[in-house]
């Protein structure tokens, strides 16, 4: 109510609320730490695309994440080299010793659910602290060689550390220019750790005569270095910095993770990575046992076959990361999968130690770029603000494959023998090929996207399609003509 006086007369004007503008219709987001951004950016705003070497702090961050992936690779590859000695030390059957593969699944699942929350509240600093500290606690526990049930529980911490770093650092690099090459190097250093791990563990046990748990003294040192380098590199990457750099653009009460999980891309990528990581760790995990018992190999020589497989993974990621964008991700991965199947058939059907060792090393080489390529395709198909949620979920969910498939093979080996490894791996490779062609076409990238293919970057061949969309169109045409 206001009074207005004009020449001795006054009139009262009552201010009425505008229809449709009541307080209950405008959501108050002061308590929401992650609100949607409705205001457009000023026309003078320039979006600065981060690169691995820009801003300058990213050089240090890149080196820190590379070392973190060396530790993660050493963690995963150690299982295969140590399984025969765990069996002897604890007097275990195949299915019981396989629990060391299954227990990290709880850690991977937890990291998939918590990844987005950690980023929103604590930023990449939270990932840089939680991942290494989980590794450190797990390795101290394993080095104490506790009773086997306690050992299985301790491996959950190692799984959470790997899962949260896998999710965070893949999302960090996935949206950068030249992401195929950068992710190739990131996962290449995972392969470096995976090469060094069975080599060191096998040498310490068979040559130096150390007990199996002595290997984890080295891992404790690596985890300490990882904690120092990661935390110092990402100390300024807080939750507020993350939210400012990745504002939400949709008005919804749902979390970013919930929104991301409604996308077909998220689930297909997650299932693809689940199967891929399962194949990778199952081969690396059971190859020593297979070569000793099915190819009559000596302990040290069989351990070196595992080293050869992980060496193939490392070299393939460094080399094929530059080939993949030239072929296009969709076509390149189909070629790699077919070549991997051929190597698997040779490994299976030719019962000679040397032939098997060469075949499995080549198989590692061709399997190597699948994980980075899946991350790149997902980033191209999803909006930027969902990258951490979707890619983080897919990477962490996929990491569960490191637990599920090796455990399943152990359970089957208990009844059918370790030779069951071969047909199972071949079947999973076929499933991988089917999942891959169900991902959306990625050639049509929105203009201005950091992953947009440069006009100067000519591909050798350009084959790209979406099996799901092709199937929908075929059904619609059939109904129309019917």
ZAMARGU-4260 file (C-alpha; in steps of 0.2 Angstrom, whole numbers, plus 5000, padded with zeros to 4 digits):
<rodrens>
0) 5000/5000/5000 | 5007/5017/4995 | 4999/5035/4996 | 5002/5047/4982 | 4998/5066/4985
5) 4994/5077/4970 | 4988/5095/4973 | 4981/5091/4990 | 4972/5076/4985 | 4978/5058/4989
10) 4974/5041/4982 | 4979/5024/4988 | 4987/5011/4977 | 4988/4993/4982 | 5002/4983/4975
15) 4996/4966/4970 | 5007/4951/4966 | 5009/4947/4948 | 5000/4931/4943 | 5012/4916/4941
20) 5026/4924/4952 | 5022/4917/4969 | 5036/4912/4980 | 5031/4894/4979 | 5033/4893/4960
25) 5051/4900/4960 | 5062/4887/4968 | 5074/4894/4981 | 5091/4886/4978 | 5100/4894/4992
30) 5102/4877/5001 | 5106/4868/4984 | 5125/4867/4982 | 5123/4862/4964 | 5109/4873/4956
35) 5106/4875/4938 | 5113/4890/4929 | 5099/4899/4920 | 5107/4916/4915 | 5116/4916/4899
40) 5134/4920/4898 | 5139/4938/4892 | 5142/4939/4874 | 5160/4945/4877 | 5163/4929/4887
45) 5177/4918/4880 | 5177/4899/4884 | 5195/4894/4888 | 5198/4876/4884 | 5209/4867/4895
50) 5223/4856/4888 | 5236/4845/4896 | 5248/4859/4896 | 5237/4874/4899 | 5235/4882/4911
55) 5253/4878/4917 | 5247/4869/4933 | 5239/4855/4921 | 5257/4849/4917 | 5260/4845/4935
60) 5242/4837/4936 | 5245/4827/4921 | 5261/4820/4928 | 5253/4816/4945 | 5238/4807/4936
65) 5251/4797/4926 | 5260/4791/4941 | 5243/4787/4950 | 5239/4776/4935 | 5256/4767/4937
70) 5250/4763/4955 | 5233/4757/4949 | 5240/4746/4935 | 5253/4738/4947 | 5238/4735/4959
75) 5228/4726/4946 | 5242/4716/4938 | 5249/4710/4955 | 5234/4698/4957 | 5239/4686/4943
80) 5257/4685/4948 | 5252/4681/4967 | 5237/4669/4965 | 5248/4653/4964 | 5257/4659/4980
85) 5241/4664/4989 | 5234/4647/4985 | 5249/4639/4993 | 5251/4651/5008 | 5233/4650/5013
90) 5229/4632/5006 | 5215/4638/4995 | 5204/4632/4981 | 5202/4641/4964 | 5185/4648/4969
95) 5191/4654/4987 | 5206/4662/4980 | 5196/4671/4967 | 5188/4681/4981 | 5203/4693/4980
100) 5196/4698/4963 | 5178/4699/4969 | 5180/4710/4984 | 5186/4725/4975 | 5169/4725/4967
105) 5162/4733/4983 | 5175/4747/4981 | 5171/4750/4963 | 5153/4751/4966 | 5155/4763/4980
110) 5166/4774/4969 | 5153/4774/4955 | 5139/4780/4967 | 5150/4793/4976 | 5160/4800/4962
115) 5149/4814/4957 | 5146/4819/4976 | 5164/4820/4979 | 5167/4831/4964 | 5153/4843/4968
120) 5157/4845/4987 | 5176/4843/4987 | 5181/4844/4968 | 5196/4835/4961 | 5206/4838/4977
125) 5194/4825/4985 | 5199/4812/4972 | 5217/4816/4974 | 5216/4813/4993 | 5204/4798/4994
130) 5211/4788/4980 | 5229/4787/4987 | 5224/4786/5005 | 5214/4771/5001 | 5228/4763/4992
135) 5240/4766/5006 | 5229/4759/5019 | 5225/4744/5009 | 5244/4740/5005 | 5248/4742/5024
140) 5235/4729/5028 | 5240/4717/5014 | 5259/4718/5019 | 5254/4712/5037 | 5248/4696/5028
145) 5232/4695/5039 | 5220/4679/5039 | 5213/4677/5022 | 5195/4683/5026 | 5203/4700/5032
150) 5214/4701/5017 | 5198/4699/5006 | 5190/4714/5015 | 5206/4725/5014 | 5206/4723/4995
155) 5189/4733/4995 | 5199/4748/5000 | 5211/4745/4985 | 5196/4744/4974 | 5188/4760/4980
160) 5205/4769/4977 | 5206/4763/4959 | 5188/4766/4955 | 5188/4784/4961 | 5204/4788/4952
165) 5198/4779/4937 | 5182/4789/4936 | 5190/4806/4941 | 5205/4806/4930 | 5196/4799/4914
170) 5183/4813/4915 | 5197/4826/4918 | 5206/4821/4902 | 5191/4815/4892 | 5185/4833/4887
175) 5201/4840/4882 | 5207/4842/4864 | 5217/4827/4857 | 5209/4816/4871 | 5212/4800/4861
180) 5231/4803/4863 | 5231/4810/4881 | 5220/4795/4887 | 5231/4783/4877 | 5246/4790/4887
185) 5236/4789/4904 | 5231/4771/4901 | 5248/4768/4894 | 5256/4772/4911 | 5243/4760/4919
190) 5250/4747/4907 | 5268/4752/4913 | 5263/4749/4931 | 5255/4732/4925 | 5271/4727/4917
195) 5282/4731/4932 | 5271/4723/4945 | 5271/4705/4940 | 5289/4706/4935 | 5294/4713/4952
200) 5283/4701/4961 | 5289/4686/4952 | 5307/4691/4954 | 5306/4694/4972 | 5297/4677/4976
205) 5306/4666/4963 | 5323/4673/4963 | 5326/4682/4979 | 5315/4670/4990 | 5305/4683/4998
210) 5287/4679/5004 | 5273/4685/4993 | 5267/4699/5004 | 5285/4708/5003 | 5279/4715/4986
215) 5267/4726/4995 | 5282/4735/5004 | 5285/4743/4987 | 5267/4747/4984 | 5267/4756/5001
220) 5281/4767/4995 | 5272/4770/4978 | 5256/4775/4987 | 5265/4788/4998 | 5272/4796/4983
225) 5255/4796/4974 | 5247/4804/4989 | 5260/4818/4990 | 5260/4822/4971 | 5241/4820/4968
230) 5236/4831/4983 | 5248/4845/4980 | 5244/4845/4961 | 5225/4846/4964 | 5225/4856/4980
235) 5217/4871/4972 | 5204/4861/4963 | 5190/4862/4976 | 5172/4859/4974 | 5168/4877/4971
240) 5180/4877/4957 | 5172/4862/4949 | 5154/4868/4951 | 5159/4885/4943 | 5168/4876/4928
245) 5154/4864/4925 | 5137/4873/4929 | 5121/4863/4927 | 5110/4869/4912 | 5094/4860/4916
250) 5081/4864/4929 | 5079/4848/4938 | 5079/4842/4956 | 5089/4827/4951 | 5107/4825/4954
255) 5119/4825/4939 | 5122/4806/4942 | 5103/4802/4941 | 5102/4813/4925 | 5117/4804/4917
260) 5110/4787/4921 | 5095/4791/4910 | 5106/4791/4895 | 5109/4776/4884 | 5127/4782/4881
265) 5130/4780/4900 | 5124/4762/4901 | 5131/4756/4885 | 5148/4763/4889 | 5147/4756/4907
270) 5143/4739/4901 | 5156/4740/4887 | 5170/4745/4900 | 5163/4731/4912 | 5166/4718/4899
275) 5183/4726/4893 | 5191/4728/4910 | 5185/4710/4914 | 5194/4703/4899 | 5209/4713/4903
280) 5211/4708/4921 | 5205/4690/4919 | 5218/4687/4906 | 5232/4696/4916 | 5225/4687/4932
285) 5224/4669/4926 | 5237/4669/4913 | 5251/4663/4925 | 5241/4649/4932 | 5235/4644/4914
290) 5253/4644/4907 | 5259/4633/4922 | 5246/4620/4922 | 5240/4620/4904 | 5256/4624/4895
295) 5268/4616/4907 | 5278/4632/4910 | 5290/4635/4923 | 5286/4647/4937 | 5297/4662/4931
300) 5293/4659/4913 | 5275/4659/4916 | 5276/4675/4926 | 5285/4683/4911 | 5270/4679/4900
305) 5259/4690/4911 | 5273/4703/4909 | 5272/4701/4890 | 5253/4703/4890 | 5254/4719/4901
310) 5268/4726/4890 | 5257/4723/4875 | 5244/4734/4884 | 5256/4748/4888 | 5264/4748/4870
315) 5247/4747/4862 | 5240/4762/4872 | 5255/4773/4868 | 5255/4768/4849 | 5237/4765/4844
320) 5231/4781/4853 | 5238/4790/4838 | 5230/4778/4825 | 5213/4778/4832 | 5207/4796/4828
325) 5214/4793/4810 | 5202/4778/4808 | 5188/4785/4818 | 5184/4778/4835 | 5169/4767/4830
330) 5178/4759/4815 | 5195/4757/4824 | 5188/4748/4839 | 5179/4736/4828 | 5195/4732/4819
335) 5205/4730/4836 | 5191/4718/4842 | 5192/4707/4827 | 5211/4706/4828 | 5210/4702/4847
340) 5198/4688/4843 | 5210/4681/4830 | 5224/4681/4843 | 5213/4673/4856 | 5209/4659/4844
345) 5228/4656/4841 | 5231/4657/4860 | 5217/4644/4863 | 5219/4632/4848 | 5239/4631/4847
350) 5245/4622/4863 | 5263/4628/4863 | 5270/4639/4876 | 5280/4651/4864 | 5265/4653/4853
355) 5253/4656/4867 | 5265/4669/4875 | 5266/4678/4858 | 5248/4677/4855 | 5243/4684/4872
360) 5255/4698/4870 | 5248/4703/4853 | 5231/4702/4860 | 5236/4714/4874 | 5242/4726/4861
365) 5225/4726/4851 | 5215/4727/4867 | 5224/4742/4873 | 5215/4757/4865 | 5197/4751/4869
370) 5196/4759/4886 | 5202/4777/4880 | 5191/4776/4864 | 5175/4772/4874 | 5179/4787/4885
375) 5181/4798/4870 | 5165/4792/4862 | 5155/4795/4878 | 5162/4813/4880 | 5157/4817/4862
380) 5139/4810/4864 | 5135/4819/4881 | 5134/4837/4887 | 5149/4844/4896 | 5141/4846/4913
385) 5137/4827/4913 | 5155/4821/4909 | 5161/4818/4926 | 5145/4810/4932 | 5142/4799/4916
390) 5161/4795/4913 | 5164/4793/4931 | 5150/4781/4933 | 5155/4771/4917 | 5173/4770/4922
395) 5170/4765/4940 | 5156/4753/4935 | 5167/4746/4922 | 5181/4744/4934 | 5169/4731/4943
400) 5173/4720/4928 | 5190/4718/4936 | 5181/4708/4950 | 5166/4700/4942 | 5174/4691/4927
405) 5190/4685/4935 | 5180/4678/4950 | 5168/4669/4938 | 5182/4661/4929 | 5189/4655/4945
410) 5172/4648/4950 | 5171/4639/4933 | 5189/4633/4934 | 5185/4625/4950 | 5173/4613/4941
415) 5180/4613/4923 | 5199/4617/4925 | 5208/4633/4921 | 5206/4629/4902 | 5189/4637/4903
420) 5198/4654/4902 | 5199/4653/4883 | 5181/4651/4877 | 5175/4663/4891 | 5186/4677/4885
425) 5181/4674/4866 | 5163/4675/4871 | 5166/4691/4880 | 5175/4699/4865 | 5160/4695/4854
430) 5149/4704/4867 | 5161/4719/4867 | 5159/4720/4848 | 5140/4720/4849 | 5140/4733/4863
435) 5152/4744/4853 | 5140/4746/4838 | 5126/4751/4850 | 5134/4767/4854 | 5129/4783/4845
440) 5137/4789/4829 | 5151/4801/4835 | 5156/4810/4818 | 5143/4823/4821 | 5150/4833/4835
445) 5142/4850/4840 | 5152/4865/4833 | 5163/4872/4846 | 5166/4856/4855 | 5183/4853/4861
450) 5182/4836/4854 | 5177/4843/4837 | 5187/4835/4823 | 5198/4848/4815 | 5195/4852/4797
455) 5214/4849/4794 | 5213/4832/4803 | 5209/4820/4788 | 5204/4803/4793 | 5211/4788/4783
460) 5193/4780/4783 | 5177/4786/4790 | 5164/4773/4795 | 5152/4777/4808 | 5135/4771/4813
465) 5123/4768/4827 | 5115/4750/4827 | 5101/4755/4838 | 5095/4770/4827 | 5098/4759/4812
470) 5087/4746/4819 | 5073/4759/4824 | 5073/4766/4806 | 5072/4748/4799 | 5057/4744/4810
475) 5048/4760/4806 | 5050/4757/4787 | 5044/4739/4789 | 5029/4745/4798 | 5026/4759/4786
480) 5026/4747/4771 | 5016/4734/4780
</rodrens>
